[in-house]
Amino acid sequence: MLANLMSLFLLGLIRVLTGAQARW
């Protein structure tokens, strides 16, 4: 369960980071 939550959190973080870089 914890691993699944962490994977979702990492995916969200990566999406935000890529979105921020694409914005710049």
C-alpha positions in Angstrom: 0.0 0.0 0.0 2.7 2.4 1.0 4.7 1.7 -2.1 1.6 2.4 -4.3 1.1 5.7 -2.5 4.8 6.7 -3.0 4.7 5.8 -6.7 1.6 8.0 -7.2 3.3 10.8 -5.3 6.4 10.5 -7.4 4.4 10.4 -10.6 2.6 13.6 -9.6 5.9 15.3 -8.6 7.5 14.4 -12.0 4.4 15.7 -13.8 4.6 19.0 -12.0 8.4 19.3 -12.6 8.1 18.5 -16.3 5.1 20.9 -16.6 7.2 23.7 -15.0 10.1 23.0 -17.3 7.9 22.9 -20.3 6.3 26.2 -19.2 9.8 27.9 -19.1 
